[in-house]
Amino acid sequence: MPDFLDTNITYLHGVGPKRAELLNKELNVYTFGDLLWYFPYKYIDRTRFFKISELDPDLPFVQVRGVIKGYYTEGHGAGKRLVADFQDDTGSIKLVWFKGVKWITQSFNPGVEFIVFGKPGVFNGMINIIHPEIEASNKAAERVSSALQAQYNTSENLKNHFLTSKALDKLMGNLIGQMNFRLPETLPGYLISKYHLMDFDEAMRKIHFPSNNAELEKARYRLKFEELFFIQLNLLRFKNNRSRKFRGFVFSNVGDNFNNFYFHNLPFTLTEAQKKVMKEIRKDLGSGKQMNRLLQGDVGSGKTLVALMSMLIAIDNGYQACIMAPTEILANQHFQTITKLLNGINIKVRLLTGSSVRSSRKEISESLQDKSLDILIGTHALIEDSVQFSRLGLVIIDEQHRFGVEQRAKLWQKSLNPPHILVMTATPIPRTLAMTLYGDLDVSVIDELPPGRIPVKTMHFFDSERNKVFGFLRSRISEGRQVFVVYPLIKESEKMDYKDLEDGWDTISRAFPAPEYCVSVVHGKMTSALKEESMRLFREGQAHILVATTVIEVGVDIPNATVMVIESAERFGLSQLHQLRGRVGRGADQSYCILMSSAKLSKEAAMRIEVMLRTNDGFEIAETDLQLRGPGDIEGTMQSGIPFDLKIANLGKDGQLIEYVRNIAEEIISKDPLFEENSNHILADELRRLFSKQQSWSNIS
């Protein structure tokens, strides 16, 4: 059986070398098994046959049994088409083809009974079907088929080579017709009986060729259950192994540095949510097991303060700590904030970014080795080979969705023993949310803002209302406030009809002329020195407006900036929109977020804007983002999009099933973590088959 499923797809009847090459390239189908696991995305009911007299252009897809009476051509140039008169005992319609003419006339002879399937339309008062599916009645009776015909996703390239959904359906019939054996079961019998699951072999056959809707739903449920269950089981297995194998550094002391900060430097009383999170982190740090915790908190909820207090515990126990941020602006912001918070406390903090000069890098390297440096804050520069810690005990990763998983892995390996890991995010983006659903990370949530914060008001305007928006900005500036204006692009793009920063800079400079107004600019292609100078002008209140790209998405904390204008808001994802909105509302005054867009909005873009207008809750936004974008590859390195390894389940839509199978997997892991019971050997075998070829990054968070 395994040999059969591993057979090269070239050798399946109806494929051959040329089609195999296309299936490899377009669908990642290389073997019989790959094709079998290529599931349909929808099904069309083929139980009903219409009479020609019943056809109407308002009907969806229909199938008709009849005879081709003859072919002829109509039209000229690009409009030239092959037409066939097709009739049954109640009337006739026209079948129309614009391409594949020679193949059609050679394959479907007049006078033979065919089954035609397609969408009826009307032209010159006559019902027609353009590019119908067509098959001889006697052949349709012979092939593997079902009342519900599976529809498979294809590409334009495949369709151009006649590998349509119908052609894939035929290949699937050929494959299943050759499967004269039963596929071995992949789940223990006790799970199948307890949860009333269809057996695996039947589910794999019926998902492609179901007899009815009830049968289809049972097959679909079994395969979704299996897919989500094994991903859950694998993640929980790694979590269990990590807690058994990786002995974390024990931070038993809460010493002078922590207490000095808490009693003398704490800028405001901790919220109840912050206190709860600190208790969870302190318990982890003292447990003897490696902490692997996700800290979720909305923009401005005080995550940096919690991170600093966690680092002080590490330092009190003789260890070093580091924070890795995705941009120089955010790293600088953390450095300035933490340095200010630690004023008067004898703790050495340094900043390392791509812009750090050689002499500074040398000093940092030496102080890491001689243990005189307590906290290192930086960007991806922290993962360079030259950066070696002497005693790294705690790693904090901020805005983790901005880093690749391999980058985080390199930081994790900077210590002889695994350091404690604290991942912080303001908006749980799809991949993070998916992993928390799977329970691989321990989760802490800061779900309240510090006292005195006023929720940001969000408004939406179309480009045609720009003058109204400019009037609003002038009134805010006259009150002494500052404004962010963010663009998705630096330069105009021929491919994308979105506002760009260069054009926006010109428009804003004319609308807000010097010397009455000062407009500053920041984007990713500027040198660090120019960026810092522009930020300084804005930070010190000399610039009224900061025109920027998403380089300021995170890490800019200017309480006097009370308006955020996001140009071409339809271009941004929900996570980015929420992050950008979080740049305002940091002072005691009312702040505003203005979403600018064109009048032409896609359904998804309109939904994103509606969510932003409705809520400031980052967790609700993350849920919607998951449904719109997909969760990312849970154990791989994709950061967004539908994961390749999910063949049938959908993490955005199958939330209840995820929680259900997670509970089942947790029960199994708690009773038999090494799958030593005879009934669970099958689970170990299947996990090995599914995941042995993948490098798992689950331990890294």
C-alpha positions as CSV (number, residue, x, y, z in Angstrom):
1,M,0.0,0.0,0.0
2,P,2.7,2.6,0.9
3,D,4.5,1.8,-2.4
4,F,1.2,2.4,-4.3
5,L,0.7,5.8,-2.7
6,D,4.3,6.8,-3.3
7,T,4.1,6.0,-7.0
8,N,5.1,8.9,-9.2
9,I,1.9,10.7,-10.5
10,T,3.3,10.3,-14.1
11,Y,2.2,6.6,-14.0
12,L,-1.5,7.3,-13.2
13,H,-3.7,6.5,-16.2
14,G,-4.5,9.9,-17.9
15,V,-1.4,11.8,-16.7
16,G,1.9,11.1,-18.4
17,P,5.1,13.2,-18.2
18,K,3.8,16.6,-19.5
19,R,0.7,16.6,-17.2
20,A,2.8,15.3,-14.3
21,E,5.1,18.3,-14.7
22,L,2.1,20.7,-14.5
23,L,0.6,18.9,-11.5
24,N,4.0,19.1,-9.7
25,K,4.4,22.8,-10.4
26,E,0.9,24.1,-10.0
27,L,-0.6,21.8,-7.2
28,N,2.5,20.3,-5.5
29,V,1.2,16.9,-6.6
30,Y,4.0,14.5,-7.1
31,T,2.6,11.1,-6.1
32,F,-0.6,9.1,-6.0
33,G,-0.8,10.0,-2.3
34,D,-0.5,13.7,-3.0
35,L,-3.4,13.5,-5.4
36,L,-5.5,11.5,-3.0
37,W,-5.0,14.2,-0.3
38,Y,-5.9,17.0,-2.8
39,F,-9.4,17.6,-1.5
40,P,-12.4,19.3,-3.3
41,Y,-13.4,22.8,-2.2
42,K,-17.1,22.3,-3.0
43,Y,-19.6,19.9,-4.6
44,I,-22.3,20.3,-7.2
45,D,-25.5,18.2,-7.1
46,R,-25.6,16.1,-10.3
47,T,-28.7,14.1,-9.4
48,R,-31.1,16.1,-11.5
49,F,-31.3,16.2,-15.3
50,F,-33.2,19.2,-16.8
51,K,-35.2,19.1,-20.0
52,I,-34.1,21.8,-22.5
53,S,-37.6,23.3,-22.3
54,E,-37.0,23.9,-18.6
55,L,-33.8,25.9,-19.0
56,D,-33.7,29.5,-18.0
57,P,-30.7,31.9,-17.8
58,D,-31.4,32.6,-14.1
59,L,-30.7,28.9,-13.2
60,P,-27.3,28.0,-11.7
61,F,-25.4,25.0,-13.2
62,V,-27.6,22.4,-14.9
63,Q,-27.1,19.1,-16.7
64,V,-28.9,18.0,-19.8
65,R,-29.0,14.7,-21.7
66,G,-29.2,15.1,-25.5
67,V,-27.6,14.8,-29.0
68,I,-25.3,17.1,-30.9
69,K,-26.9,17.6,-34.4
70,G,-23.9,19.4,-36.0
71,Y,-21.2,22.0,-35.7
72,Y,-20.6,25.4,-37.4
73,T,-18.6,28.6,-36.8
74,E,-19.9,32.1,-36.1
75,G,-18.3,35.5,-35.8
76,H,-14.9,36.8,-36.8
77,G,-11.5,37.6,-35.2
78,A,-11.5,37.4,-31.4
79,G,-15.2,36.7,-31.4
80,K,-15.0,33.7,-33.7
81,R,-16.6,30.6,-32.0
82,L,-17.6,27.0,-32.6
83,V,-21.3,26.4,-32.1
84,A,-23.2,23.1,-31.9
85,D,-26.9,22.6,-32.0
86,F,-27.8,20.4,-29.0
87,Q,-31.3,18.9,-28.6
88,D,-33.5,16.5,-26.7
89,D,-37.1,15.6,-27.1
90,T,-38.3,19.0,-25.8
91,G,-36.2,21.5,-27.8
92,S,-32.7,22.7,-28.7
93,I,-30.0,25.0,-27.4
94,K,-26.6,26.2,-28.6
95,L,-23.3,25.0,-27.1
96,V,-20.5,27.5,-27.6
97,W,-16.7,27.2,-27.5
98,F,-14.1,30.0,-28.1
99,K,-11.1,27.7,-27.8
100,G,-10.1,24.0,-28.1
101,V,-12.2,23.9,-31.3
102,K,-10.3,21.1,-33.0
103,W,-10.3,18.9,-29.9
104,I,-14.0,19.4,-29.4
105,T,-15.0,18.4,-33.0
106,Q,-12.7,15.3,-32.9
107,S,-13.9,14.2,-29.5
108,F,-17.7,14.6,-29.6
109,N,-19.3,13.2,-32.7
110,P,-22.8,14.3,-33.8
111,G,-25.5,11.7,-33.4
112,V,-24.2,10.3,-30.1
113,E,-26.0,10.9,-26.8
114,F,-24.0,13.2,-24.4
115,I,-24.5,14.6,-20.9
116,V,-23.8,18.4,-21.0
117,F,-23.2,20.4,-17.8
118,G,-22.8,24.1,-17.5
119,K,-24.4,27.5,-16.7
120,P,-27.2,28.5,-19.1
121,G,-27.1,31.9,-20.6
122,V,-28.9,33.7,-23.5
123,F,-27.7,35.3,-26.7
124,N,-29.9,36.7,-29.4
125,G,-32.9,35.3,-27.7
126,M,-31.5,31.7,-27.7
127,I,-30.5,29.7,-24.7
128,N,-26.8,28.7,-24.8
129,I,-24.1,27.2,-22.6
130,I,-20.6,28.5,-23.1
131,H,-17.7,26.0,-22.7
132,P,-19.9,23.2,-21.2
133,E,-18.5,20.1,-19.6
134,I,-19.5,17.3,-22.0
135,E,-19.3,13.5,-21.7
136,A,-20.7,10.5,-23.6
137,S,-23.6,9.0,-21.6
138,N,-22.2,5.5,-21.8
139,K,-18.8,6.6,-20.5
140,A,-20.4,8.6,-17.6
141,A,-22.1,5.3,-16.5
142,E,-18.7,3.5,-16.5
143,R,-16.5,5.8,-14.5
144,V,-16.2,6.2,-10.7
145,S,-18.7,9.0,-9.9
146,S,-21.2,10.3,-7.4
147,A,-24.4,12.3,-7.2
148,L,-22.4,15.2,-5.6
149,Q,-19.6,16.0,-8.1
150,A,-16.5,17.3,-6.5
151,Q,-15.0,20.6,-7.7
152,Y,-11.2,21.0,-7.4
153,N,-9.2,24.2,-7.3
154,T,-7.1,24.6,-10.5
155,S,-5.0,27.3,-12.0
156,E,-5.2,29.2,-15.3
157,N,-2.2,27.3,-16.5
158,L,-3.8,24.0,-15.7
159,K,-7.0,25.0,-17.4
160,N,-5.1,26.1,-20.5
161,H,-3.8,22.6,-20.7
162,F,-7.2,21.1,-20.2
163,L,-6.6,20.1,-16.6
164,T,-9.9,21.5,-15.4
165,S,-11.8,20.5,-12.3
166,K,-13.6,17.8,-14.3
167,A,-10.3,16.5,-15.6
168,L,-9.0,16.2,-12.0
169,D,-12.2,14.5,-11.0
170,K,-11.6,12.0,-13.7
171,L,-8.0,11.4,-12.6
172,M,-9.2,10.9,-9.0
173,G,-11.7,8.3,-10.3
174,N,-8.8,6.5,-12.1
175,L,-6.8,6.6,-8.8
176,I,-9.6,5.3,-6.6
177,G,-10.5,2.7,-9.2
178,Q,-7.0,1.3,-8.9
179,M,-7.1,1.2,-5.1
180,N,-8.1,-2.4,-4.5
181,F,-6.9,-2.3,-0.9
182,R,-8.1,-0.6,2.3
183,L,-6.2,2.4,3.6
184,P,-4.8,1.5,7.1
185,E,-6.5,3.2,10.0
186,T,-4.7,6.2,11.6
187,L,-6.6,6.6,14.9
188,P,-7.0,4.1,17.8
189,G,-10.3,2.1,17.8
190,Y,-11.3,3.6,21.1
191,L,-11.3,7.2,19.6
192,I,-13.3,6.1,16.5
193,S,-16.0,4.4,18.6
194,K,-16.1,7.0,21.4
195,Y,-16.4,10.0,19.0
196,H,-18.5,8.2,16.3
197,L,-16.0,8.7,13.5
198,M,-16.3,7.3,10.0
199,D,-13.3,4.9,9.3
200,F,-10.3,6.4,7.5
201,D,-10.5,4.4,4.3
202,E,-14.2,5.2,3.8
203,A,-13.7,8.9,4.6
204,M,-10.9,9.2,2.0
205,R,-13.1,7.7,-0.7
206,K,-16.3,9.5,0.2
207,I,-14.7,12.9,0.4
208,H,-14.0,12.6,-3.4
209,F,-17.1,10.7,-4.4
210,P,-20.0,11.1,-1.8
211,S,-23.3,9.5,-2.5
212,N,-25.3,12.2,-0.5
213,N,-24.8,15.1,1.8
214,A,-25.0,13.1,5.0
215,E,-22.2,10.8,3.8
216,L,-20.1,13.9,2.7
217,E,-20.5,15.6,6.1
218,K,-19.4,12.4,8.0
219,A,-16.3,12.1,5.7
220,R,-15.4,15.8,6.0
221,Y,-15.8,15.7,9.8
222,R,-13.6,12.6,10.2
223,L,-10.8,14.2,8.1
224,K,-11.0,17.6,9.8
225,F,-11.0,15.9,13.2
226,E,-8.0,13.9,12.3
227,E,-6.0,16.8,10.8
228,L,-6.6,19.2,13.7
229,F,-6.2,16.4,16.3
230,F,-2.7,15.4,15.1
231,I,-1.5,19.0,14.9
232,Q,-2.7,19.5,18.4
233,L,-1.2,16.3,19.6
234,N,2.1,17.1,18.1
235,L,2.3,20.6,19.7
236,L,1.2,19.3,23.1
237,R,3.8,16.5,22.8
238,F,6.5,19.1,22.2
239,K,5.2,21.2,25.1
240,N,5.3,18.2,27.4
241,N,8.8,17.2,26.2
242,R,10.0,20.7,26.7
243,S,8.8,20.9,30.3
244,R,10.4,17.5,31.0
245,K,13.7,18.0,29.2
246,F,14.5,21.7,29.4
247,R,15.3,22.7,32.9
248,G,14.9,26.4,33.1
249,F,17.1,28.7,35.2
250,V,15.6,29.1,38.7
251,F,15.1,32.7,39.6
252,S,14.4,32.3,43.3
253,N,15.2,35.9,44.4
254,V,13.2,39.1,44.1
255,G,16.1,41.3,45.2
256,D,17.3,44.9,45.5
257,N,17.0,45.9,41.9
258,F,13.3,44.8,41.6
259,N,12.3,46.2,45.0
260,N,14.2,49.5,44.4
261,F,12.4,50.0,41.1
262,Y,9.0,48.9,42.5
263,F,9.0,51.2,45.5
264,H,10.8,54.2,44.1
265,N,10.6,54.3,40.2
266,L,7.3,52.8,39.3
267,P,5.6,55.5,37.3
268,F,2.0,54.5,38.2
269,T,0.2,51.9,40.3
270,L,0.1,48.6,38.5
271,T,-3.3,47.6,37.1
272,E,-4.9,44.4,38.5
273,A,-4.2,42.8,35.1
274,Q,-0.5,43.7,35.3
275,K,-0.3,42.3,38.9
276,K,-1.9,39.0,37.7
277,V,0.5,38.7,34.8
278,M,3.5,39.4,37.0
279,K,2.4,36.6,39.4
280,E,2.2,34.2,36.5
281,I,5.6,35.2,35.2
282,R,7.2,35.0,38.7
283,K,5.8,31.5,39.1
284,D,7.3,30.4,35.8
285,L,10.7,31.9,36.6
286,G,10.9,30.1,39.9
287,S,9.5,26.8,38.8
288,G,12.7,25.2,37.4
289,K,11.1,24.8,34.0
290,Q,11.8,27.0,31.0
291,M,9.2,29.7,30.7
292,N,7.6,29.9,27.2
293,R,4.9,32.5,27.7
294,L,3.0,34.8,25.4
295,L,2.1,38.2,26.8
296,Q,-0.9,39.7,25.1
297,G,-1.9,43.2,25.8
298,D,-3.5,45.9,23.7
299,V,-1.6,48.9,22.5
300,G,-0.6,51.0,25.5
301,S,-1.6,48.5,28.2
302,G,1.8,48.5,29.9
303,K,3.6,45.4,28.5
304,T,7.0,47.2,28.5
305,L,6.7,47.8,32.3
306,V,6.0,44.1,32.8
307,A,8.9,43.1,30.6
308,L,11.3,45.4,32.6
309,M,10.1,44.0,35.9
310,S,10.7,40.5,34.6
311,M,14.2,41.4,33.5
312,L,15.0,42.9,36.9
313,I,14.1,39.5,38.5
314,A,16.6,37.9,36.1
315,I,19.3,40.5,37.0
316,D,18.6,40.0,40.7
317,N,19.5,36.3,40.2
318,G,22.8,37.0,38.4
319,Y,21.6,36.7,34.8
320,Q,21.5,38.9,31.8
321,A,18.4,39.8,29.8
322,C,17.7,41.1,26.3
323,I,14.9,42.6,24.3
324,M,14.7,42.1,20.5
325,A,12.5,44.5,18.6
326,P,11.7,44.5,14.9
327,T,12.7,48.1,14.0
328,E,15.4,50.6,15.1
329,I,12.7,53.1,16.0
330,L,11.1,50.6,18.4
331,A,14.4,49.4,19.8
332,N,15.4,53.1,20.4
333,Q,12.0,53.7,22.0
334,H,12.5,50.7,24.4
335,F,16.0,51.9,25.2
336,Q,14.9,55.5,26.0
337,T,11.8,54.3,28.0
338,I,13.8,51.7,30.0
339,T,16.7,54.0,30.7
340,K,14.3,56.6,32.0
341,L,12.5,54.1,34.2
342,L,15.8,52.9,35.7
343,N,17.0,56.4,36.5
344,G,19.1,56.2,39.7
345,I,19.3,52.4,39.7
346,N,22.7,50.9,39.0
347,I,21.8,48.7,36.0
348,K,23.8,48.9,32.8
349,V,21.6,49.0,29.6
350,R,23.0,49.2,26.0
351,L,21.4,49.5,22.6
352,L,22.6,47.4,19.6
353,T,21.1,48.0,16.1
354,G,22.3,47.8,12.5
355,S,23.5,51.4,12.8
356,S,25.7,50.8,15.9
357,V,29.3,51.8,15.1
358,R,32.1,49.3,15.4
359,S,33.6,50.8,18.6
360,S,30.2,50.5,20.3
361,R,29.8,46.9,19.1
362,K,33.2,46.0,20.6
363,E,32.3,47.6,23.9
364,I,29.0,45.8,24.0
365,S,30.7,42.5,23.2
366,E,33.2,42.9,25.9
367,S,30.7,43.9,28.5
368,L,28.5,40.9,27.6
369,Q,31.4,38.6,28.2
370,D,32.6,40.2,31.5
371,K,29.0,40.3,32.8
372,S,29.0,44.0,33.4
373,L,26.2,44.5,30.9
374,D,22.8,43.6,32.4
375,I,20.3,44.4,29.6
376,L,20.9,44.5,25.9
377,I,18.1,46.0,23.7
378,G,18.3,45.7,19.9
379,T,17.0,44.7,16.6
380,H,17.9,41.6,14.5
381,A,21.5,42.7,15.2
382,L,21.2,40.7,18.4
383,I,21.3,37.4,16.5
384,E,24.6,38.1,14.7
385,D,27.3,35.5,15.5
386,S,29.5,38.1,17.1
387,V,27.0,38.7,19.9
388,Q,27.7,36.2,22.6
389,F,26.2,36.5,26.1
390,S,28.0,35.3,29.2
391,R,24.9,34.4,31.1
392,L,21.7,35.0,29.2
393,G,18.7,34.1,31.4
394,L,15.7,35.9,29.8
395,V,14.8,36.7,26.2
396,I,12.0,39.1,25.5
397,I,10.7,39.3,21.9
398,D,8.5,42.3,21.1
399,E,6.0,42.3,18.3
400,Q,6.9,38.8,17.5
401,H,5.0,38.6,14.2
402,R,7.6,40.9,12.7
403,F,10.3,38.3,13.0
404,G,10.8,35.0,11.1
405,V,10.8,31.9,13.3
406,E,14.4,31.1,12.4
407,Q,15.5,34.5,13.6
408,R,13.9,33.8,17.0
409,A,15.6,30.4,17.1
410,K,19.0,32.0,16.7
411,L,18.4,34.2,19.7
412,W,17.2,31.2,21.7
413,Q,20.5,29.5,21.0
414,K,22.6,32.3,22.5
415,S,22.6,30.5,25.8
416,L,24.1,27.2,26.9
417,N,20.9,26.3,28.6
418,P,17.5,27.5,27.1
419,P,16.7,30.9,28.5
420,H,13.3,31.9,29.7
421,I,11.2,33.3,26.8
422,L,8.6,36.0,27.0
423,V,6.9,37.0,23.7
424,M,5.0,40.2,23.6
425,T,2.4,41.3,21.1
426,A,-0.2,44.2,21.1
427,T,-2.4,42.6,18.4
428,P,-2.4,38.8,18.4
429,I,-1.9,38.2,14.7
430,P,-3.2,35.0,13.0
431,R,-0.1,32.8,13.6
432,T,0.1,33.7,17.3
433,L,-3.6,33.3,17.8
434,A,-3.5,29.9,16.1
435,M,-0.7,28.7,18.4
436,T,-2.6,29.9,21.5
437,L,-5.6,28.0,20.3
438,Y,-3.4,24.9,20.1
439,G,-2.1,25.5,23.6
440,D,1.6,25.4,22.8
441,L,2.3,28.6,24.6
442,D,1.3,29.6,28.1
443,V,-0.7,32.8,27.8
444,S,-0.9,35.9,29.9
445,V,-3.3,38.7,29.1
446,I,-3.3,42.4,30.1
447,D,-6.9,43.3,29.4
448,E,-7.1,46.8,30.9
449,L,-5.5,50.1,30.2
450,P,-3.6,52.3,32.7
451,P,-5.9,54.8,34.4
452,G,-6.6,58.1,32.5
453,R,-6.5,56.6,29.0
454,I,-9.3,57.8,26.7
455,P,-10.3,55.4,23.8
456,V,-9.3,56.7,20.4
457,K,-12.2,57.8,18.1
458,T,-12.0,56.2,14.7
459,M,-13.5,57.9,11.5
460,H,-13.6,56.9,7.9
461,F,-13.5,59.4,4.9
462,F,-13.3,58.9,1.2
463,D,-10.5,60.6,-0.8
464,S,-13.1,63.1,-2.2
465,E,-13.6,64.4,1.4
466,R,-9.9,65.3,1.8
467,N,-10.5,69.1,2.3
468,K,-12.8,68.3,5.2
469,V,-10.1,66.2,6.8
470,F,-7.5,68.9,6.2
471,G,-9.7,71.4,8.0
472,F,-10.0,69.1,11.0
473,L,-6.2,68.7,11.1
474,R,-5.7,72.5,11.0
475,S,-8.1,72.9,14.0
476,R,-6.2,70.2,16.0
477,I,-2.8,71.8,15.2
478,S,-4.2,75.3,16.2
479,E,-4.9,73.7,19.6
480,G,-1.2,72.7,19.9
481,R,-1.6,69.1,18.9
482,Q,0.5,67.0,16.3
483,V,-0.5,64.7,13.5
484,F,0.8,61.5,11.9
485,V,0.0,60.8,8.2
486,V,0.9,57.3,7.1
487,Y,1.2,56.0,3.5
488,P,1.4,52.4,2.3
489,L,4.0,53.2,-0.4
490,I,7.0,55.5,-0.7
491,K,6.8,56.0,-4.5
492,E,3.9,55.7,-7.0
493,S,3.3,52.2,-8.2
494,E,2.1,51.3,-11.7
495,K,0.6,48.0,-10.4
496,M,-1.2,49.4,-7.3
497,D,-3.6,52.4,-7.3
498,Y,-2.7,53.5,-3.8
499,K,-1.6,56.8,-2.3
500,D,2.2,57.2,-2.0
501,L,4.3,59.1,0.4
502,E,6.1,61.3,-2.2
503,D,2.9,62.5,-3.8
504,G,1.3,62.9,-0.3
505,W,4.3,64.9,0.9
506,D,3.7,67.4,-2.0
507,T,0.0,67.6,-1.3
508,I,0.4,68.1,2.5
509,S,3.3,70.7,2.0
510,R,0.9,72.7,-0.2
511,A,-2.0,72.4,2.2
512,F,0.2,73.1,5.2
513,P,2.8,75.6,3.9
514,A,5.9,76.9,5.7
515,P,6.6,78.9,7.7
516,E,3.2,78.6,9.4
517,Y,3.5,74.8,9.5
518,C,6.5,72.4,9.7
519,V,6.1,69.0,8.0
520,S,8.6,66.2,8.8
521,V,9.1,62.9,6.9
522,V,10.2,59.4,7.8
523,H,10.4,56.3,5.6
524,G,12.5,53.1,5.4
525,K,14.9,54.2,2.6
526,M,16.2,57.2,4.6
527,T,19.5,56.9,6.5
528,S,19.2,56.3,10.2
529,A,20.7,59.8,10.9
530,L,18.0,61.5,8.7
531,K,15.2,59.3,10.3
532,E,16.4,60.2,13.8
533,E,16.6,63.9,12.9
534,S,13.0,63.9,11.5
535,M,11.8,62.0,14.6
536,R,13.6,64.4,16.9
537,L,11.8,67.4,15.2
538,F,8.5,65.7,15.7
539,R,9.2,64.4,19.2
540,E,10.3,67.8,20.4
541,G,7.2,69.5,19.0
542,Q,9.0,71.5,16.3
543,A,7.2,69.6,13.5
544,H,3.4,69.7,13.3
545,I,2.9,66.8,11.0
546,L,5.0,63.6,10.5
547,V,4.5,62.1,7.1
548,A,5.6,58.4,7.2
549,T,5.3,54.9,6.0
550,T,4.6,52.0,8.3
551,V,8.1,52.3,9.7
552,I,6.3,54.1,12.6
553,E,3.9,51.2,13.0
554,V,5.4,50.3,16.4
555,G,7.6,52.1,18.8
556,V,6.7,55.8,18.5
557,D,5.4,57.2,21.8
558,I,4.5,60.9,21.5
559,P,1.6,61.8,23.8
560,N,1.1,65.2,22.1
561,A,0.3,63.5,18.7
562,T,-3.4,63.1,18.9
563,V,-4.4,62.4,15.2
564,M,-3.4,59.5,13.1
565,V,-4.4,59.7,9.4
566,I,-4.0,56.4,7.5
567,E,-4.0,56.9,3.7
568,S,-5.3,54.1,1.5
569,A,-6.5,52.3,4.6
570,E,-7.9,49.6,2.4
571,R,-4.3,48.6,1.6
572,F,-3.5,47.6,5.2
573,G,-4.3,44.5,7.2
574,L,-6.3,44.7,10.4
575,S,-3.2,44.1,12.6
576,Q,-1.4,47.0,10.9
577,L,-4.4,49.4,11.2
578,H,-4.7,48.6,14.9
579,Q,-1.0,49.1,15.5
580,L,-1.0,52.4,13.7
581,R,-4.0,53.6,15.6
582,G,-2.1,52.7,18.8
583,R,0.5,55.4,18.1
584,V,-2.1,58.0,19.3
585,G,-4.2,58.1,22.5
586,R,-1.1,58.0,24.7
587,G,-1.8,61.2,26.5
588,A,-4.8,62.4,28.5
589,D,-6.4,64.2,25.6
590,Q,-9.0,62.8,23.1
591,S,-7.2,61.3,20.1
592,Y,-8.5,60.4,16.6
593,C,-7.7,57.9,13.9
594,I,-8.9,58.9,10.4
595,L,-9.1,56.1,7.8
596,M,-8.8,57.5,4.2
597,S,-9.8,55.2,1.3
598,S,-11.0,55.3,-2.3
599,A,-14.7,54.9,-3.0
600,K,-14.1,51.4,-4.5
601,L,-13.6,49.0,-1.7
602,S,-13.4,45.2,-1.9
603,K,-15.7,43.2,0.4
604,E,-12.8,42.3,2.7
605,A,-11.5,45.9,2.8
606,A,-14.9,47.2,3.8
607,M,-15.1,44.6,6.5
608,R,-11.7,45.6,7.9
609,I,-12.7,49.3,8.0
610,E,-16.0,48.4,9.6
611,V,-14.2,46.4,12.4
612,M,-11.9,49.3,13.0
613,L,-14.8,51.7,13.4
614,R,-16.7,49.4,15.7
615,T,-14.1,48.4,18.2
616,N,-10.7,49.3,19.9
617,D,-10.4,45.7,21.3
618,G,-7.3,44.1,19.9
619,F,-8.5,40.6,20.7
620,E,-11.7,41.0,18.7
621,I,-9.6,42.5,15.9
622,A,-7.3,39.5,16.0
623,E,-10.3,37.0,15.7
624,T,-11.5,38.8,12.6
625,D,-8.0,38.9,11.2
626,L,-7.7,35.1,11.7
627,Q,-11.0,34.6,9.7
628,L,-9.9,36.9,6.9
629,R,-6.3,36.0,6.5
630,G,-5.8,32.5,7.9
631,P,-3.4,31.6,10.7
632,G,-0.1,31.0,9.0
633,D,1.8,27.7,9.0
634,I,1.6,26.6,12.7
635,E,4.9,24.8,12.8
636,G,6.5,26.1,9.7
637,T,7.9,29.5,8.9
638,M,5.0,31.2,7.0
639,Q,3.8,34.2,8.9
640,S,0.3,34.6,7.3
641,G,-2.0,33.1,4.8
642,I,-3.6,29.7,4.7
643,P,-1.1,27.1,5.7
644,F,0.0,24.5,3.2
645,D,-0.2,21.7,5.6
646,L,-3.9,22.1,6.3
647,K,-5.6,20.1,3.6
648,I,-9.2,20.4,4.7
649,A,-9.6,22.2,8.1
650,N,-9.9,25.9,8.4
651,L,-8.7,27.5,11.6
652,G,-10.8,30.6,11.1
653,K,-14.0,28.6,10.8
654,D,-13.3,25.4,12.8
655,G,-12.7,27.1,16.1
656,Q,-15.1,24.9,18.1
657,L,-13.6,21.7,16.6
658,I,-10.1,22.9,17.5
659,E,-11.0,23.3,21.2
660,Y,-12.8,20.0,21.1
661,V,-9.9,18.0,19.7
662,R,-7.4,19.9,21.9
663,N,-9.2,18.6,25.0
664,I,-9.0,15.1,23.6
665,A,-5.3,15.4,22.8
666,E,-4.6,16.9,26.3
667,E,-6.3,14.0,28.0
668,I,-4.2,11.5,26.0
669,I,-0.9,13.3,26.7
670,S,-1.7,13.6,30.4
671,K,-2.3,9.9,30.7
672,D,0.2,8.5,28.2
673,P,2.8,11.2,27.2
674,L,5.1,8.8,25.5
675,F,2.4,6.7,23.8
676,E,3.5,3.5,25.6
677,E,0.0,1.9,25.8
678,N,-0.6,-0.6,23.0
679,S,-3.7,1.2,21.8
680,N,-1.7,4.5,21.4
681,H,1.2,3.0,19.3
682,I,-0.8,3.9,16.2
683,L,-0.7,7.6,17.3
684,A,3.1,7.5,17.7
685,D,3.4,6.0,14.2
686,E,1.2,8.6,12.6
687,L,3.0,11.5,14.3
688,R,6.3,10.1,13.0
689,R,4.9,9.8,9.5
690,L,3.3,13.3,9.5
691,F,6.0,15.3,11.3
692,S,9.4,13.5,11.1
693,K,10.4,15.3,7.9
694,Q,9.6,18.8,9.3
695,Q,11.9,20.7,11.6
696,S,9.6,21.9,14.4
697,W,10.1,25.4,15.7
698,S,7.4,24.9,18.4
699,N,10.0,25.0,21.2
700,I,11.0,28.5,20.1
701,S,7.5,30.0,20.6
